[in-house]
């Protein structure tokens, strides 16, 4: 999970939502990823999706049955589908995602008995560090957006005065 947190910090440096993920096979990292939706202009460039794609390429198989995924944030619906479809054995995640989490918060996709594959879940691994990283990122984004809005508002005020 420490490596996933390191990757999340890389995402933050690129102004991406700081989420990192690694896939482990036989105690060896075989896939890494961090959010790159902005940089790649792709709605599917989530940390988990990238890490799983890299792991599949490493093993030359889409079946990751003996693999484990470590991710700093509870996976969303899309990523839960990818996890389920790739047959990952176990998922460890840090912080819950009350707005988009599809593992325990909003849905239970990975443990749904109606699906052909269920995934073992272990939550709360370095959860405080993961949550703090996300909170700081979104706080910074909100402050930046407030500053930008205030600057735009001041420019509008100047235009009104100039046009009087």
BELTANOR-V887153 format. One record per pair of residues at least 24 apart in sequence whose ideal C-beta (glycine too) atoms are under 10 Angstrom apart, sorted by the first residue. I is the first residue (numbers start at 1). J is the second residue. If there is no record, write none. Layout:
i=[I | I]
j=[J | J]
This chain:
i=[1 | 1 | 1 | 1 | 1 | 1 | 1 | 1 | 1 | 1 | 1 | 2 | 2 | 2 | 2 | 3 | 3 | 3 | 4 | 4 | 4 | 4 | 4 | 4 | 4 | 4 | 4 | 4 | 4 | 4 | 4 | 4 | 4 | 4 | 4 | 4 | 5 | 5 | 5 | 5 | 5 | 5 | 5 | 5 | 6 | 6 | 6 | 7 | 7 | 7 | 7 | 7 | 7 | 7 | 7 | 7 | 7 | 8 | 8 | 8 | 8 | 8 | 8 | 8 | 8 | 8 | 8 | 8 | 8 | 9 | 9 | 9 | 9 | 10 | 10 | 10 | 11 | 11 | 11 | 11 | 11 | 11 | 11 | 11 | 11 | 12 | 12 | 12 | 12 | 12 | 14 | 14 | 15 | 15 | 15 | 15 | 15 | 16 | 16 | 16 | 16 | 17 | 17 | 17 | 17 | 17 | 17 | 17 | 17 | 18 | 18 | 18 | 18 | 18 | 18 | 18 | 18 | 18 | 19 | 19 | 19 | 19 | 19 | 19 | 19 | 19 | 19 | 19 | 19 | 19 | 19 | 19 | 19 | 19 | 19 | 19 | 20 | 20 | 20 | 20 | 20 | 20 | 20 | 20 | 20 | 20 | 20 | 21 | 21 | 21 | 21 | 21 | 21 | 21 | 21 | 21 | 21 | 21 | 21 | 21 | 21 | 21 | 21 | 21 | 21 | 22 | 22 | 22 | 22 | 22 | 22 | 22 | 22 | 22 | 22 | 22 | 23 | 23 | 23 | 23 | 23 | 23 | 23 | 23 | 23 | 23 | 23 | 23 | 23 | 23 | 23 | 23 | 23 | 23 | 23 | 24 | 24 | 24 | 24 | 24 | 24 | 24 | 24 | 24 | 24 | 25 | 25 | 25 | 25 | 25 | 25 | 25 | 25 | 25 | 26 | 26 | 27 | 28 | 29 | 29 | 29 | 29 | 30 | 30 | 30 | 30 | 30 | 30 | 30 | 30 | 31 | 31 | 31 | 31 | 31 | 31 | 31 | 31 | 33 | 33 | 34 | 35 | 35 | 43 | 44 | 44 | 44 | 46 | 46 | 46 | 46 | 46 | 46 | 46 | 47 | 47 | 47 | 47 | 47 | 48 | 48 | 48 | 48 | 48 | 48 | 48 | 48 | 48 | 48 | 48 | 48 | 49 | 49 | 49 | 49 | 49 | 49 | 49 | 49 | 51 | 51 | 52 | 52 | 52 | 52 | 52 | 52 | 53 | 53 | 55 | 55 | 56 | 56 | 61 | 61 | 62 | 62 | 63 | 63 | 64 | 64 | 65 | 65 | 66 | 67 | 68 | 68 | 68 | 68 | 69 | 69 | 70 | 70 | 70 | 70 | 71 | 71 | 71 | 71 | 72 | 72 | 72 | 72 | 72 | 72 | 72 | 72 | 73 | 73 | 73 | 73 | 73 | 73 | 73 | 73 | 73 | 74 | 74 | 74 | 74 | 74 | 74 | 74 | 74 | 74 | 74 | 74 | 74 | 75 | 75 | 75 | 75 | 75 | 75 | 75 | 75 | 75 | 76 | 76 | 76 | 76 | 76 | 76 | 76 | 76 | 77 | 77 | 77 | 77 | 77 | 77 | 78 | 79 | 79 | 79 | 80 | 80 | 80 | 80 | 80 | 80 | 81 | 81 | 81 | 83 | 83 | 83 | 83 | 84 | 84 | 84 | 84 | 84 | 84 | 84 | 84 | 84 | 85 | 85 | 85 | 86 | 86 | 87 | 87 | 87 | 88 | 88 | 88 | 89 | 89 | 89 | 90 | 90 | 90 | 90 | 91 | 91 | 91 | 91 | 91 | 92 | 92 | 92 | 92 | 92 | 92 | 92 | 93 | 93 | 93 | 93 | 93 | 93 | 93 | 93 | 94 | 94 | 94 | 94 | 94 | 94 | 94 | 94 | 94 | 94 | 94 | 95 | 95 | 95 | 95 | 95 | 95 | 95 | 95 | 95 | 95 | 95 | 95 | 95 | 96 | 96 | 96 | 96 | 96 | 97 | 97]
j=[70 | 71 | 72 | 92 | 93 | 94 | 125 | 126 | 127 | 129 | 130 | 70 | 125 | 126 | 129 | 29 | 32 | 70 | 29 | 32 | 33 | 34 | 47 | 48 | 51 | 69 | 70 | 71 | 72 | 73 | 92 | 93 | 94 | 125 | 126 | 130 | 70 | 72 | 94 | 125 | 126 | 129 | 130 | 133 | 32 | 34 | 72 | 32 | 33 | 34 | 35 | 47 | 50 | 51 | 70 | 71 | 72 | 34 | 35 | 47 | 71 | 72 | 73 | 94 | 129 | 130 | 133 | 134 | 137 | 34 | 72 | 133 | 137 | 34 | 35 | 36 | 35 | 36 | 37 | 38 | 39 | 47 | 72 | 133 | 137 | 133 | 134 | 136 | 137 | 140 | 38 | 39 | 39 | 137 | 140 | 141 | 144 | 40 | 45 | 47 | 137 | 46 | 47 | 73 | 133 | 134 | 137 | 138 | 141 | 47 | 72 | 73 | 130 | 133 | 134 | 136 | 137 | 138 | 46 | 47 | 48 | 71 | 72 | 73 | 74 | 75 | 76 | 79 | 93 | 94 | 95 | 97 | 130 | 133 | 134 | 137 | 47 | 48 | 50 | 51 | 70 | 71 | 72 | 73 | 94 | 130 | 133 | 46 | 47 | 48 | 49 | 50 | 51 | 52 | 54 | 55 | 69 | 70 | 71 | 72 | 73 | 75 | 79 | 91 | 93 | 47 | 48 | 51 | 54 | 55 | 68 | 69 | 70 | 71 | 72 | 92 | 48 | 50 | 51 | 52 | 53 | 54 | 55 | 56 | 58 | 59 | 64 | 67 | 68 | 69 | 70 | 71 | 83 | 86 | 88 | 51 | 55 | 66 | 67 | 68 | 69 | 70 | 88 | 90 | 92 | 55 | 58 | 59 | 64 | 65 | 66 | 67 | 68 | 89 | 66 | 67 | 68 | 58 | 54 | 55 | 58 | 70 | 54 | 55 | 56 | 57 | 58 | 59 | 64 | 67 | 55 | 56 | 57 | 58 | 59 | 64 | 67 | 69 | 69 | 71 | 72 | 72 | 73 | 78 | 78 | 79 | 82 | 71 | 73 | 75 | 76 | 78 | 79 | 82 | 71 | 72 | 73 | 75 | 79 | 73 | 75 | 76 | 78 | 79 | 80 | 82 | 83 | 86 | 88 | 91 | 93 | 75 | 76 | 78 | 79 | 81 | 82 | 83 | 86 | 79 | 82 | 79 | 82 | 83 | 85 | 86 | 88 | 82 | 86 | 86 | 88 | 82 | 86 | 86 | 87 | 86 | 87 | 87 | 88 | 88 | 89 | 89 | 117 | 90 | 91 | 92 | 119 | 120 | 122 | 93 | 119 | 94 | 122 | 125 | 126 | 95 | 103 | 125 | 130 | 125 | 126 | 127 | 129 | 130 | 131 | 133 | 134 | 97 | 100 | 101 | 103 | 127 | 130 | 131 | 133 | 134 | 98 | 100 | 101 | 102 | 103 | 104 | 105 | 106 | 121 | 123 | 127 | 130 | 100 | 101 | 102 | 103 | 104 | 109 | 110 | 119 | 121 | 100 | 101 | 102 | 103 | 105 | 106 | 107 | 109 | 101 | 102 | 103 | 106 | 107 | 109 | 102 | 103 | 109 | 110 | 107 | 108 | 109 | 110 | 112 | 119 | 109 | 110 | 115 | 109 | 110 | 117 | 119 | 109 | 110 | 111 | 112 | 115 | 116 | 117 | 118 | 119 | 115 | 116 | 117 | 117 | 119 | 116 | 117 | 119 | 117 | 119 | 120 | 117 | 119 | 120 | 119 | 120 | 121 | 122 | 119 | 120 | 121 | 122 | 123 | 120 | 121 | 122 | 123 | 124 | 125 | 126 | 121 | 122 | 123 | 124 | 125 | 126 | 127 | 130 | 123 | 124 | 125 | 126 | 127 | 128 | 129 | 130 | 131 | 133 | 134 | 123 | 124 | 125 | 126 | 127 | 128 | 129 | 130 | 131 | 132 | 133 | 134 | 135 | 123 | 124 | 127 | 130 | 131 | 131 | 134]
